[in-house]
Amino acid sequence: MSEEKLYAVKNDEGEFLSFSDDGDSVWNKAVGHFETDKQKARSWAYNRGGHIVTFVEEPEKVVLTKEQAEIVEKARVSDIPATYISGRTDAYNGEESLLMNAYGNGYTVAKEKKYNVRVPHTKDVWYFKSSEAYLLTISPADKELRGKFTEAEIEHYGLQDCEKEEVTDDGTK
């Protein structure tokens, strides 16, 4: 996020100060002239009437894990949200400030990367996750059935040494 501010001049009718190609000032509801120099905008407001309005870029939303997002959502219904967040995070690794930022500016939840995993020593068989408890193997022709494993599941099933390809939620690479 940029910390740069933009200034414009607006009149009481809600119109913005703008300038024509020959430098004449005009008032327009839809468009206006923006300036990064606040003194210049003040001068326009003084000389042509109106008042300064400040535009600040909306802060970027931070990316959180599901667990972090749950903390922020529970903090929203807490009587003391900052205390709720700080009581559930480690201030020393920066998580507390990350969640405070998410509480104030908004957040998105990161999508976990998923992978298809090739059976070792084969070219045509892939692991398929039919449930949490079972692994099946399928041929590459059945691409829609390929498992989409998270890193945690790959570790759980002991597939770390297998070849893997990253896929999207719809199964494409």
C-alpha positions in Angstrom: 0.0 0.0 0.0 1.2 3.4 -0.9 1.1 6.1 1.9 0.8 8.8 -0.7 -2.3 11.0 -0.4 -4.1 12.8 -3.2 -6.0 16.1 -2.7 -8.8 17.6 -4.7 -11.1 20.6 -4.3 -14.8 20.1 -3.8 -17.6 22.7 -3.6 -20.7 22.6 -1.5 -22.7 21.2 -4.4 -20.5 18.1 -4.5 -18.6 19.1 -7.6 -14.9 18.7 -8.1 -12.6 21.4 -9.4 -11.1 20.5 -12.8 -9.1 22.3 -15.4 -9.8 22.5 -19.1 -7.0 22.2 -21.7 -6.5 26.0 -21.8 -6.2 26.1 -18.0 -9.7 27.5 -17.1 -11.2 26.0 -14.0 -14.5 24.1 -14.3 -16.7 22.3 -11.7 -17.7 18.8 -12.5 -19.6 16.1 -10.5 -17.9 13.2 -12.3 -14.2 14.2 -12.5 -11.8 16.5 -10.8 -8.1 17.3 -10.8 -6.0 15.5 -8.2 -2.8 16.9 -6.7 -0.1 15.4 -4.5 0.9 18.8 -3.2 -1.4 19.8 -0.4 -0.3 23.5 -0.5 -1.2 23.7 -4.2 -4.6 22.2 -3.5 -5.1 24.7 -0.7 -4.3 27.5 -3.1 -6.9 26.3 -5.6 -9.5 26.0 -2.8 -8.7 29.6 -1.6 -8.7 31.1 -5.1 -11.6 29.2 -6.7 -13.8 28.4 -3.6 -14.5 25.0 -2.1 -12.6 22.9 0.3 -9.9 20.3 0.2 -10.8 16.6 0.2 -8.2 14.0 0.9 -8.0 10.6 -0.8 -6.0 7.8 0.7 -5.4 4.5 -0.9 -7.4 1.7 0.7 -5.0 -0.6 2.6 -4.3 -4.1 1.2 -6.0 -7.0 2.9 -3.6 -9.4 4.6 -3.6 -13.1 3.8 -4.3 -15.3 6.8 -4.5 -19.0 7.5 -7.9 -20.5 8.4 -6.9 -20.6 12.0 -5.8 -17.0 12.1 -9.0 -15.9 10.4 -11.0 -17.7 13.1 -9.1 -15.7 15.8 -10.0 -12.4 14.0 -13.7 -13.4 13.6 -13.9 -14.3 17.3 -12.3 -11.0 18.2 -15.0 -9.2 16.3 -17.6 -10.4 18.8 -15.4 -9.9 21.8 -15.8 -7.0 24.2 -12.0 -6.4 24.0 -10.9 -7.5 20.6 -7.2 -6.4 21.0 -6.9 -8.4 24.2 -8.6 -11.4 22.6 -6.1 -11.4 19.7 -3.0 -10.8 21.8 -4.0 -13.6 24.2 -4.1 -16.1 21.3 -1.0 -15.1 19.4 2.8 -14.8 19.8 3.8 -11.1 19.8 7.4 -12.0 19.1 6.9 -13.5 15.7 4.8 -10.7 14.4 1.5 -12.7 14.3 -0.2 -10.4 16.7 0.4 -7.3 14.6 -0.6 -9.2 11.5 -4.0 -10.2 13.1 -4.5 -6.6 14.4 -3.9 -5.4 10.8 -6.4 -7.9 9.5 -8.9 -6.9 12.2 -8.7 -3.2 11.1 -8.1 -3.5 7.4 -9.7 -6.8 6.4 -8.2 -10.1 5.2 -8.4 -12.9 2.8 -7.9 -16.6 3.7 -5.0 -18.2 1.9 -5.9 -21.2 -0.3 -3.8 -24.2 0.6 -1.7 -25.5 -2.3 -2.8 -28.9 -3.5 -0.9 -31.6 -5.4 -1.4 -34.7 -7.5 1.1 -37.3 -6.4 2.6 -39.9 -8.7 3.1 -43.5 -7.4 6.9 -44.1 -7.1 8.6 -45.8 -10.1 5.7 -45.5 -12.4 4.7 -43.2 -15.2 1.0 -43.8 -15.4 -0.4 -44.3 -11.9 -1.4 -41.5 -9.5 -2.6 -41.6 -5.9 -6.2 -40.8 -5.4 -7.6 -39.7 -2.0 -11.1 -41.3 -1.7 -11.5 -40.4 2.0 -9.2 -39.4 4.9 -8.5 -43.1 5.6 -7.9 -44.7 2.1 -5.6 -44.2 -0.8 -6.4 -45.7 -4.2 -4.4 -45.7 -7.3 -5.9 -44.7 -10.7 -4.6 -44.4 -14.2 -3.8 -40.9 -15.7 -6.8 -41.2 -18.0 -9.1 -40.6 -15.0 -7.7 -37.1 -14.3 -10.9 -35.9 -12.7 -10.4 -38.5 -10.0 -6.9 -37.5 -9.1 -6.4 -36.6 -5.5 -5.7 -33.1 -4.5 -3.4 -33.5 -1.5 -2.4 -30.7 0.8 1.2 -30.6 2.1 -0.1 -32.0 5.5 -1.8 -34.9 3.8 1.3 -35.7 1.7 3.3 -35.9 5.0 0.5 -37.9 6.7 0.4 -40.6 4.0 4.3 -40.7 3.8 4.3 -39.4 0.2 7.1 -36.8 0.6 9.5 -38.6 -1.7 6.9 -39.0 -4.5 6.8 -36.8 -7.6 4.1 -34.2 -7.2 2.5 -31.6 -9.5 0.6 -28.5 -8.2 -3.1 -28.3 -9.2 -5.9 -25.8 -8.8 -9.2 -26.6 -7.1 -10.7 -27.7 -10.5 -7.8 -30.2 -10.9 -5.9 -28.4 -13.6 -2.1 -27.7 -13.4 
